[in-house]
Amino acid sequence: MTADTVSSIYKAFGEGDIATILGHLDDQVAWDADWADLSAHRAGVAHLAPRRGRDEVSGFFAGFPPALPCPTAAAKGNARTMAT
């Protein structure tokens, strides 16, 4: 995945453009937060459920508002900083 692709995904997330995010994912994407030591998963936090394929992954985004403010990474010399 290129830096441009990652930037595009973050931009889409900030704009609530879930279709663009899903468009960057493989048809067989495995979207996991299924770690044995993840207490939120063990507690049944729904958005951390493992998902397979674009249709299931779209469910991850269902609980988010249509658009969220999203920080952008700005290059500054050799360091990377976060700016909103």
KALIN-V885400 format. One record per residue. N is the residue number from 1. NEAR is the number of other ideal C-beta (glycine too) atoms within 12 Angstrom. D_LAST is the distance of its C-alpha to the last C-alpha in Angstrom with 1 decimal. Layout:
# KALIN-V885400
{{N & NEAR & D_LAST} {N & NEAR & D_LAST}}
This chain:
# KALIN-V885400
{{1 & 12 & 23.4} {2 & 9 & 21.8} {3 & 12 & 18.3} {4 & 11 & 18.2} {5 & 16 & 19.3} {6 & 16 & 16.6} {7 & 21 & 13.9} {8 & 21 & 15.8} {9 & 25 & 16.0} {10 & 24 & 12.3} {11 & 22 & 11.9} {12 & 24 & 15.0} {13 & 28 & 13.9} {14 & 23 & 10.8} {15 & 21 & 13.6} {16 & 19 & 16.2} {17 & 22 & 18.3} {18 & 28 & 20.2} {19 & 17 & 23.1} {20 & 20 & 21.1} {21 & 28 & 20.1} {22 & 25 & 23.8} {23 & 18 & 25.0} {24 & 25 & 23.7} {25 & 27 & 25.6} {26 & 14 & 29.2} {27 & 14 & 31.8} {28 & 13 & 32.8} {29 & 21 & 29.4} {30 & 16 & 29.7} {31 & 25 & 26.7} {32 & 16 & 27.7} {33 & 21 & 26.8} {34 & 17 & 30.5} {35 & 12 & 30.9} {36 & 8 & 33.9} {37 & 9 & 32.1} {38 & 16 & 29.2} {39 & 12 & 30.3} {40 & 15 & 28.1} {41 & 18 & 29.7} {42 & 14 & 33.1} {43 & 11 & 32.4} {44 & 11 & 32.0} {45 & 15 & 28.3} {46 & 15 & 28.5} {47 & 21 & 25.2} {48 & 21 & 26.1} {49 & 23 & 29.3} {50 & 20 & 30.1} {51 & 25 & 29.9} {52 & 20 & 31.8} {53 & 18 & 31.2} {54 & 23 & 28.8} {55 & 18 & 30.4} {56 & 22 & 30.0} {57 & 29 & 26.4} {58 & 22 & 25.5} {59 & 21 & 26.6} {60 & 28 & 23.8} {61 & 28 & 21.4} {62 & 17 & 23.8} {63 & 15 & 22.6} {64 & 19 & 19.0} {65 & 14 & 18.1} {66 & 13 & 18.2} {67 & 15 & 14.4} {68 & 19 & 11.5} {69 & 13 & 7.8} {70 & 23 & 6.7} {71 & 16 & 4.4} {72 & 19 & 6.0} {73 & 17 & 8.5} {74 & 13 & 9.5} {75 & 13 & 13.1} {76 & 10 & 14.5} {77 & 7 & 18.2} {78 & 6 & 19.3} {79 & 9 & 16.4} {80 & 13 & 13.2} {81 & 13 & 10.1} {82 & 13 & 6.9} {83 & 12 & 3.8} {84 & 11 & 0.0}}
